Amino acid sequence: MNAGAERDFNDLLVMLKEIRGFDFAGYKRTTLQRRIGRRLEALKLKDYTEYRDYLELEPDEFGKLFDSLLINVTSFFRDPAAWQALRTTVVPALLSTKGTGQVIRAWSAGCATGEEAYSLAMVFAEELGMEEFRERVKIYATDLDEKALQTARTAVYTERQLSDVPEPLRDRYFEPAGGGLAFRRDLRRQLIFGRNDLTRDAPISRVDLLLARNTLMYFNAETQQNIVRRFHFALGDPGYLFLGKAEMLLNHSDRFEPVDLRIRLFKKIGPQSRGRLTRTPGTPGLEQQNSLSELRSAALASGPVAQIALNRSGELAMVNARAEMLFNLNGRDVGRPFQDLEVSYRPVELRSVIERVERERRAAELRDVAWHRPGDPDPNVFDIIVVPLQNPMGELVGVAISFHDVTRYRKLRDELEQANHELEHAYEELQSLNEEMETTNEELQSTNEELETTNEELQSTNEELETMNEELQSSNDELQLINDTLNARSKDLTRANTFVAAVVRSLGDAVTVVDDQLRVLMWSPGAEDLWGLRADEATGRHLAALDIGLPMEKIITDPRRSVSGLAAADGHRTGRITVDAVNRRGRPTRLCIDVFTLHEEDASVHGLILVMNRL
């Protein structure tokens, strides 16, 4: 990530803190960048600046972002082996330290939607019994996500979420409610859910058992140390800490000791349990005598540690061979004032130390004194011990100075410290990688659950589409049946029309049918040929209004006469007349016109049929 993108990312975190009160400064940046990157991809945005602008325009996006950042992956009795060890190891030990009736306090930090807290409640209820659980146990469960806490307070879970709960426990501790199963109301009162920011808010104090499973791994190393210190403060003595399988306490051996490292179960180290390292400097007892035996002189002279002794007057009284070689001393220097010798101030200022030893009658020790001798490639390191020398009466007779060469040990110690540092760094990197892997695993689990939900929705949609397809197939079959029926009817109608046309052509040269108001209902092809008027031009018009060469006054004296009147003369045929007319070509033609009445099924007159034949 370049400097500009890093700056934009920091501005985004500041915005989340100022607007919504969520401080993600202590979280692992790689995890934050990966989760926010997923939102950028989902929204087709290019960078953090665009996303910040989008948040200002769409406040609902804050909820989706926090759902992505606060990965609420949890389940009942997650890692069953770890929970079994907790029940068989920690709970009995914890109960044994509590007197009858004493309250047991537990804290589930980062509880998400509450499955972990209710799992712990079932463990205690199984161990204590229902009645004693209600009287003695208090479980505090906290999280940063208010939406997840609301789900935890409701305590209603689906069959799928309860799949990891053994059936006997499910029957004993859950009851049907609202399409799911709810934790028993009488036991639920012992659990208190609340919002708590582990990086800023005060911890819950005097707890006997603290669960923070796969919570620390989302924070960086510095924030983890601060949270662990808060956990140590929150726990009573004895107090137990139960972490996730991806979390370790590599740098907190002074606060917690492992109970079962395999399941990440630790015990608080209280003040009375901490070992104290005390050092008692060696005080070689050297007695100044008037005469030294040859044996003692030889032993002193050949000793591997450089030693010199001063008398009461501060003069060099004795020096062994190792000191002579190391500080370029010889027999002629015996009797000289110590302050005149180079060894009094090199490798370290000894005169003030000697004065303090003589004054306080107490040995002094100078550790890790480095001295770079001329000609040596590397400096030598000494532990210098200045011891007051006293006679049997307790009178000060001189001072002994020993120079212990610890160069080799110092190198070994430095190498050991370097190796430990590298090992610790490797452990931290391994721990970080393990936490990253666990975080990625939880993200994958979350994604898998989303995909399963999506798959179920797609399956439901597919079933709906299959149902619709069957319905459409049924409708198509019905339409096909209707279409076949219509085709048959159409063929019947065509045959009927053909038959009617044949009948009409057989009746005469031209046939016209009118209704009871003398409006044209049918105009035969013969009529079109005779009068030069198409059927669509004639149909619907009054017969007397047609501009044709037919003398209507000879057929109907009064055009307004009704059909019933026309039919009065004869039952079915009203009459036959012969008229002179003019055809469409303007030529005179003589026509014989037969007029018939058109009857309904009830024998009432509906109109007239005019059959015209040329003579």
C-alpha positions in Angstrom: 0.0 0.0 0.0 1.5 3.4 -1.0 1.7 6.4 1.2 -1.4 8.0 -0.2 -3.6 4.9 0.2 -2.2 4.5 3.8 -3.2 8.1 4.6 -6.7 7.6 3.1 -7.1 4.3 5.1 -6.1 6.1 8.4 -8.6 8.9 7.6 -11.3 6.3 7.1 -10.5 4.8 10.6 -10.6 8.3 12.1 -14.0 8.8 10.5 -15.4 5.6 11.9 -14.2 6.6 15.4 -15.5 10.2 15.3 -18.9 9.4 13.7 -19.8 6.0 15.1 -17.5 5.7 18.1 -15.7 2.5 16.9 -12.0 2.7 17.4 -10.2 0.1 15.2 -6.7 1.5 15.8 -5.7 -1.5 17.8 -7.0 -4.1 15.3 -4.7 -5.8 12.8 -4.4 -3.6 9.8 -4.1 -6.5 7.3 -7.4 -7.9 8.5 -9.1 -4.5 8.4 -7.8 -3.8 4.9 -9.0 -7.2 3.7 -12.5 -6.8 5.1 -12.9 -3.2 4.0 -11.5 -4.3 0.6 -14.4 -6.7 0.3 -16.9 -3.9 0.7 -15.1 -1.9 -2.0 -15.3 -4.8 -4.4 -19.0 -5.3 -3.6 -19.8 -1.6 -4.2 -17.5 -1.3 -7.3 -15.5 1.5 -5.6 -11.9 2.3 -6.4 -10.3 3.5 -3.2 -10.9 4.5 0.5 -11.7 8.1 -0.4 -14.6 7.1 -2.6 -15.8 4.7 0.2 -15.6 7.5 2.8 -17.8 9.7 0.5 -20.2 6.7 0.0 -20.5 6.3 3.8 -21.4 10.0 4.1 -24.1 9.6 1.5 -25.4 6.2 2.6 -25.4 5.9 6.4 -26.9 2.3 6.1 -23.5 1.2 4.8 -22.1 1.6 8.3 -24.1 -1.3 9.5 -22.9 -3.5 6.6 -19.3 -2.5 7.2 -19.4 -3.2 10.9 -21.0 -6.6 10.2 -18.0 -7.3 7.9 -15.4 -6.0 10.4 -16.8 -7.6 13.5 -16.7 -11.2 12.4 -19.4 -12.9 14.5 -18.4 -16.5 13.8 -19.3 -18.6 16.8 -21.2 -21.7 17.8 -22.3 -23.8 20.8 -19.5 -25.8 22.4 -17.0 -24.7 19.8 -14.0 -27.2 19.9 -15.8 -29.9 22.0 -12.6 -31.4 23.3 -11.6 -28.0 24.8 -15.0 -27.6 26.5 -14.8 -31.1 27.9 -11.4 -30.4 29.4 -12.9 -27.1 30.8 -15.7 -29.1 32.5 -13.5 -31.9 33.9 -10.5 -29.8 34.9 -11.3 -26.1 35.6 -14.9 -26.2 36.9 -14.3 -28.8 39.7 -11.1 -26.9 40.7 -12.9 -23.6 40.7 -15.8 -25.0 42.8 -13.4 -26.6 45.3 -12.0 -23.1 46.1 -15.4 -21.6 46.7 -17.3 -22.0 49.9 -20.9 -23.2 50.0 -23.1 -20.5 48.7 -20.3 -18.3 47.3 -21.1 -16.6 44.0 -19.2 -17.7 40.9 -18.6 -14.9 38.4 -17.7 -15.6 34.8 -17.0 -13.2 31.9 -17.4 -14.1 28.2 -15.5 -11.3 26.3 -16.3 -11.0 22.6 -19.4 -13.2 23.0 -20.9 -12.3 19.6 -24.4 -13.7 19.4 -24.2 -15.5 22.8 -23.6 -19.1 21.9 -20.4 -19.2 24.0 -22.0 -17.7 27.1 -25.0 -20.1 27.0 -22.6 -23.0 26.5 -20.8 -22.0 29.7 -24.2 -21.6 31.5 -25.1 -25.2 30.5 -21.7 -26.5 31.8 -22.2 -24.8 35.2 -25.9 -25.9 35.4 -24.9 -29.5 34.7 -22.2 -29.4 37.4 -24.2 -27.5 40.1 -27.8 -28.4 39.3 -30.5 -26.0 38.2 -31.4 -24.6 41.6 -27.8 -23.9 42.8 -27.0 -22.5 39.3 -29.7 -19.9 39.7 -28.5 -18.9 43.2 -24.7 -18.9 42.7 -23.7 -18.2 39.1 -23.4 -14.9 37.3 -22.2 -14.8 33.7 -21.3 -11.5 32.1 -21.1 -11.5 28.3 -19.8 -8.5 26.4 -19.2 -7.5 22.8 -18.7 -4.5 20.6 -21.5 -5.3 18.2 -24.8 -4.1 19.5 -26.7 -6.0 16.8 -25.1 -9.3 17.9 -25.8 -8.5 21.5 -29.5 -8.0 20.7 -29.6 -11.5 19.2 -27.8 -12.9 22.3 -30.4 -11.2 24.7 -33.3 -12.7 22.7 -31.6 -16.2 23.0 -33.6 -17.7 20.2 -31.7 -20.0 17.8 -32.5 -22.1 14.8 -32.2 -25.9 14.6 -29.1 -25.4 12.5 -27.4 -23.2 15.1 -28.2 -25.8 17.8 -26.8 -28.7 15.8 -23.6 -28.9 18.0 -25.6 -29.0 21.2 -26.1 -32.7 22.4 -29.8 -33.7 22.2 -30.2 -34.2 26.0 -28.9 -30.7 26.7 -31.1 -29.3 23.9 -34.2 -30.9 25.4 -33.2 -29.8 28.9 -32.2 -26.2 28.3 -34.2 -25.0 25.3 -37.9 -24.6 24.6 -39.9 -23.8 21.4 -40.3 -20.1 20.7 -41.0 -18.0 17.6 -40.0 -20.6 14.9 -36.9 -21.6 16.8 -35.7 -22.7 20.2 -35.1 -20.3 23.1 -32.8 -20.8 26.1 -34.8 -21.3 29.3 -36.2 -18.1 30.7 -35.6 -19.0 34.3 -31.9 -19.7 33.7 -31.4 -16.8 31.2 -31.7 -14.3 34.1 -28.3 -15.3 35.3 -26.7 -14.0 32.1 -26.1 -10.3 31.6 -25.2 -9.0 28.2 -23.6 -5.6 27.6 -21.4 -3.6 25.3 -17.7 -3.4 26.2 -14.7 -2.2 24.2 -11.8 -4.3 25.4 -9.3 -1.7 24.2 -10.9 1.2 26.2 -13.6 0.2 28.7 -12.9 -0.9 32.2 -12.9 -4.7 32.6 -15.4 -6.6 34.7 -13.6 -7.3 38.0 -13.4 -10.2 40.4 -14.3 -12.9 37.9 -13.4 -16.5 38.4 -13.4 -17.6 34.8 -12.8 -15.5 31.7 -13.5 -16.7 28.2 -12.0 -14.8 25.3 -12.0 -17.4 22.5 -10.6 -16.2 19.2 -10.9 -12.6 20.3 -7.3 -11.5 20.8 -6.2 -12.6 17.4 -8.0 -9.6 15.7 -5.8 -7.1 17.6 -2.1 -6.1 17.0 0.6 -7.2 19.5 0.6 -3.9 21.5 -3.2 -4.0 21.9 -3.1 -7.7 22.8 -0.6 -6.9 25.7 -2.9 -4.2 27.0 -6.0 -6.4 26.9 -4.1 -9.3 28.6 -3.1 -6.9 31.4 -6.8 -6.0 31.8 -7.7 -9.7 31.9 -5.1 -10.3 34.6 -6.6 -7.4 36.6 -10.2 -8.7 36.0 -9.5 -12.2 37.3 -9.6 -13.2 40.9 -7.1 -15.5 42.6 -7.3 -18.2 41.5 -8.7 -17.2 38.2 -8.8 -19.1 34.9 -8.4 -17.7 31.3 -9.9 -19.7 28.4 -8.6 -18.6 25.0 -9.1 -19.8 21.4 -6.9 -22.4 19.7 -5.2 -19.7 17.6 -4.1 -17.6 20.6 -1.1 -17.9 22.9 0.4 -16.0 25.9 4.0 -16.0 24.8 5.0 -12.8 26.5 2.9 -13.1 29.7 4.5 -15.9 31.6 4.8 -13.6 34.6 1.0 -13.2 34.7 -0.4 -16.6 33.6 0.7 -20.2 33.7 -0.7 -22.9 31.4 -3.1 -25.4 32.8 -3.6 -27.2 29.5 -1.6 -25.5 26.7 -3.2 -27.8 24.1 -6.7 -26.2 24.6 -5.2 -22.8 25.5 -6.3 -22.9 29.2 -4.4 -20.7 31.6 -4.4 -19.8 35.3 -3.6 -16.4 36.8 -0.4 -16.1 38.7 -1.2 -14.2 41.9 1.2 -12.1 44.0 1.7 -14.9 46.4 2.6 -17.3 43.6 5.3 -15.2 41.9 8.8 -16.3 42.5 11.2 -13.7 43.6 14.8 -13.9 42.4 17.3 -12.7 44.9 21.0 -12.6 44.6 23.4 -13.1 47.4 26.8 -12.0 46.4 29.6 -14.3 47.5 31.7 -12.8 50.2 35.0 -14.7 50.3 36.3 -14.6 53.9 39.9 -13.6 53.8 41.8 -13.2 57.0 44.7 -10.9 57.2 47.4 -12.6 59.3 50.9 -11.5 60.2 52.3 -14.4 58.4 50.9 -16.5 55.6 51.7 -20.1 55.2 53.5 -21.2 52.0 50.5 -23.3 51.1 48.1 -20.4 51.2 50.5 -18.1 49.4 50.9 -20.7 46.6 47.1 -21.3 46.3 46.5 -17.5 46.1 49.2 -17.0 43.6 48.1 -19.7 41.3 44.3 -19.0 41.5 42.4 -18.5 38.2 40.8 -15.3 39.5 42.8 -12.1 39.6 43.0 -10.9 43.2 44.7 -8.1 45.0 44.6 -7.0 48.6 45.0 -3.6 50.2 46.0 -2.9 53.8 44.3 -0.5 56.2 46.4 2.3 54.8 45.3 1.8 51.2 48.6 0.3 50.1 48.9 -2.7 47.8 49.6 -5.6 50.2 49.2 -8.6 48.0 48.7 -9.5 44.3 48.5 -13.0 42.7 50.0 -14.1 39.4 46.7 -13.7 37.4 46.4 -10.0 38.6 50.1 -9.4 37.8 49.7 -10.6 34.3 46.3 -8.8 33.8 47.2 -5.4 35.2 51.0 -5.3 34.5 51.9 -5.5 38.2 55.0 -7.0 39.9 56.6 -7.4 43.3 58.0 -3.9 43.3 54.4 -2.5 43.3 53.6 -4.1 46.7 53.6 -1.3 49.3 52.7 1.4 46.8 49.5 3.4 47.4 46.7 1.9 45.5 45.5 5.2 44.2 48.8 5.6 42.3 48.3 2.4 40.3 46.5 2.2 37.0 44.3 -0.6 38.2 42.6 1.8 40.7 40.8 3.6 37.9 41.0 1.1 35.0 39.0 -0.8 33.9 36.7 1.0 36.3 36.9 3.6 39.1 37.5 1.6 42.3 38.7 4.3 44.8 35.2 5.5 45.6 33.9 2.0 45.8 36.7 1.0 48.2 35.9 4.0 50.4 32.3 3.0 50.6 33.1 -0.6 51.4 35.5 0.5 54.2 32.8 2.9 55.5 29.8 0.5 55.3 31.8 -2.7 56.1 29.8 -4.3 53.4 30.9 -6.0 50.1 30.2 -4.3 46.8 29.8 -5.9 43.4 30.3 -4.4 40.0 28.9 -6.4 37.2 29.6 -6.5 33.4 32.5 -4.1 33.5 33.9 -4.0 30.0 37.7 -3.4 29.5 39.2 -3.1 26.0 42.9 -4.0 26.6 45.4 -2.8 24.0 46.1 -5.5 21.4 42.9 -7.5 22.1 40.4 -7.5 19.3 37.4 -7.7 21.6 36.8 -6.2 25.1 37.0 -8.4 28.2 34.1 -8.3 30.7 34.6 -8.6 34.4 32.5 -9.0 37.5 34.5 -7.1 40.2 33.9 -7.9 43.9 35.3 -5.6 46.6 35.2 -7.2 50.1 36.1 -5.7 53.5 38.7 -7.8 55.4 38.2 -8.0 59.2 40.2 -9.7 62.0 38.5 -12.0 64.5 37.7 -9.0 66.7 35.8 -7.4 63.8 38.3 -4.7 63.1 38.9 -3.6 59.5 42.4 -4.7 58.4 42.1 -4.2 54.6 40.2 -4.7 51.4 40.3 -7.6 48.9 39.4 -7.1 45.3 38.6 -10.0 42.9 38.3 -9.7 39.1 36.2 -12.5 37.7 36.6 -12.8 33.9 33.1 -13.4 32.6 33.8 -12.6 29.0 33.0 -16.1 27.8 29.9 -16.3 29.9 28.8 -12.8 28.7 29.2 -13.9 25.1 27.2 -17.1 25.8 24.6 -15.0 27.6 24.4 -12.5 24.7 24.1 -15.4 22.2 21.5 -17.0 24.4 19.6 -13.7 24.6 19.9 -13.3 20.9 18.7 -16.8 20.3 15.8 -16.3 22.8 14.9 -13.1 21.1 15.0 -14.7 17.7 13.0 -17.6 19.0 10.5 -15.3 20.6 10.3 -13.3 17.4 9.8 -16.6 15.5 7.1 -17.6 18.0 5.4 -14.2 17.6 5.5 -14.5 13.8 4.2 -18.1 14.0 1.5 -16.9 16.4 0.6 -14.0 14.1 0.5 -16.4 11.1 -1.7 -18.8 13.2 -4.0 -15.9 14.1 -4.1 -14.8 10.5 -4.9 -18.3 9.4 -7.6 -18.6 12.1 -9.0 -15.2 11.1 -9.0 -16.3 7.4 -10.7 -19.6 8.4 -13.4 -17.7 10.3 -13.9 -15.4 7.3 -14.1 -18.5 5.0 -16.6 -20.0 7.4 -18.6 -16.8 7.4 -18.5 -16.8 3.6 -19.4 -20.4 3.5 -22.4 -19.8 5.6 -23.4 -16.9 3.4 -23.0 -19.1 0.3 -25.1 -21.8 2.0 -27.8 -19.3 2.7 -27.5 -18.1 -0.9 -27.6 -21.7 -2.2 -30.8 -22.3 -0.1 -32.4 -19.2 -1.6 -31.4 -20.3 -5.1 -32.8 -23.7 -4.4 -36.0 -22.1 -3.2 -36.1 -19.9 -6.3 -35.4 -22.9 -8.5 -38.3 -24.8 -7.0 -40.5 -21.8 -7.5 -39.4 -21.6 -11.2 -40.0 -25.3 -11.6 -43.5 -24.8 -10.2 -44.1 -21.9 -12.5 -42.7 -24.0 -15.4 -45.2 -26.7 -14.6 -48.0 -24.2 -14.4 -46.9 -22.7 -17.7 -46.8 -26.2 -19.2 -50.3 -26.9 -18.0 -51.5 -23.5 -19.3 -49.8 -24.3 -22.6 -51.6 -27.6 -22.8 -54.9 -25.9 -22.1 -54.1 -23.3 -24.8 -53.2 -26.0 -27.2 -56.5 -27.7 -26.5 -58.4 -24.4 -27.0 -56.4 -23.8 -30.2 -57.3 -27.3 -31.6 -60.9 -26.6 -30.7 -60.8 -23.2 -32.4 -59.2 -24.7 -35.5 -62.0 -27.3 -35.6 -64.6 -24.6 -35.2 -62.8 -22.5 -37.8 -62.9 -25.3 -40.3 -66.6 -25.9 -39.4 -67.2 -22.1 -39.9 -65.4 -22.2 -43.2 -67.4 -25.1 -44.4 -70.6 -23.4 -43.2 -69.6 -20.1 -45.0 -68.8 -22.1 -48.1 -72.1 -23.8 -47.9 -74.0 -20.5 -47.3 -72.2 -18.9 -50.2 -73.2 -21.9 -52.4 -76.8 -21.6 -51.2 -76.8 -17.8 -51.8 -75.3 -18.3 -55.3 -78.0 -20.9 -56.0 -80.8 -18.6 -54.9 -80.3 -16.1 -57.8 -78.0 -13.7 -59.6 -77.9 -11.3 -56.7 -79.0 -11.7 -53.0 -79.3 -9.0 -50.4 -80.3 -9.5 -46.8 -81.6 -6.6 -44.7 -82.7 -6.3 -41.0 -86.0 -5.1 -39.7 -84.9 -1.5 -40.3 -83.9 -2.3 -43.9 -80.1 -2.0 -43.1 -78.0 -4.2 -45.2 -76.8 -7.3 -43.4 -75.4 -9.3 -46.4 -74.4 -8.2 -49.9 -73.6 -11.1 -52.2 -70.9 -11.2 -54.8 -73.6 -11.3 -57.4 -75.0 -8.0 -56.0 -71.5 -6.5 -56.2 -71.2 -7.5 -59.8 -74.8 -6.2 -60.6 -74.7 -2.9 -58.8 -70.9 -2.1 -58.7 -70.9 -1.6 -54.9 -68.6 -3.6 -52.7 -70.0 -5.5 -49.6 -68.1 -3.3 -47.1 -69.6 -0.2 -48.7 -73.1 -1.6 -48.6 -73.2 -3.4 -45.2 -74.7 -1.5 -42.4 -76.3 1.1 -44.7 -80.1 1.6 -45.3 -81.2 -0.1 -48.5 -83.0 3.0 -49.8 -79.9 5.1 -49.2 -77.7 3.0 -51.6 -76.8 4.7 -54.8 -77.7 1.9 -57.2 -80.0 1.6 -60.2 -82.7 -0.2 -58.4 -86.1 1.6 -58.2 -86.8 1.1 -54.5 -90.1 2.9 -54.7 -91.5 0.1 -56.7 -90.4 -2.5 -54.2 -91.3 -0.5 -51.0 -93.7 2.3 -51.4 -92.8 3.8 -48.0 -89.1 3.1 -47.1 -90.1 3.6 -43.5 -92.4 0.7 -43.5 -91.5 -2.0 -41.0 -90.6 -5.5 -41.9 -93.6 -6.8 -40.0 -95.8 -4.8 -42.3 -94.0 -6.2 -45.4 -94.5 -9.7 -44.1 -98.2 -9.3 -43.5 -99.2 -10.2 -47.2 -97.7 -13.7 -47.2 -96.2 -16.0 -44.5 -92.6 -16.5 -45.8 -92.5 -14.9 -49.2 -93.9 -11.4 -49.2 -94.1 -11.2 -53.0 -92.6 -11.1 -56.4 -92.2 -8.1 -58.6 -90.7 -7.3 -61.9 -88.8 -4.0 -62.3 -86.6 -2.2 -64.8 -83.3 -1.2 -63.3 -79.9 0.1 -64.4 -76.8 -2.1 -63.7 -73.3 -0.9 -62.8 -72.4 -0.4 -66.4 -75.4 2.0 -66.8 -77.2 -0.5 -69.0 -80.9 -1.1 -68.5 -81.8 -4.5 -67.2 -85.0 -6.2 -66.2 -85.1 -8.0 -62.9 -87.4 -10.4 -61.2 -87.2 -9.8 -57.4 -88.5 -12.3 -54.9 -88.9 -10.9 -51.4 -88.8 -13.4 -48.4 -89.0 -12.7 -44.7 -86.1 -13.6 -42.4 -87.3 -15.3 -39.2 -85.7 -15.9 -35.7 -86.0 -19.2 -33.9 -89.2 -18.0 -32.2 -90.7 -17.3 -35.7 -90.5 -13.5 -35.2 -89.5 -11.5 -38.3 -86.0 -10.3 -38.2 -85.6 -8.9 -41.7 -86.0 -9.5 -45.5 -84.2 -11.6 -48.1 -84.2 -10.1 -51.7 -83.4 -12.5 -54.5 -82.8 -10.8 -57.8 -82.7 -12.6 -61.2 -82.1 -11.1 -64.6 -84.8 -11.7 -67.2 
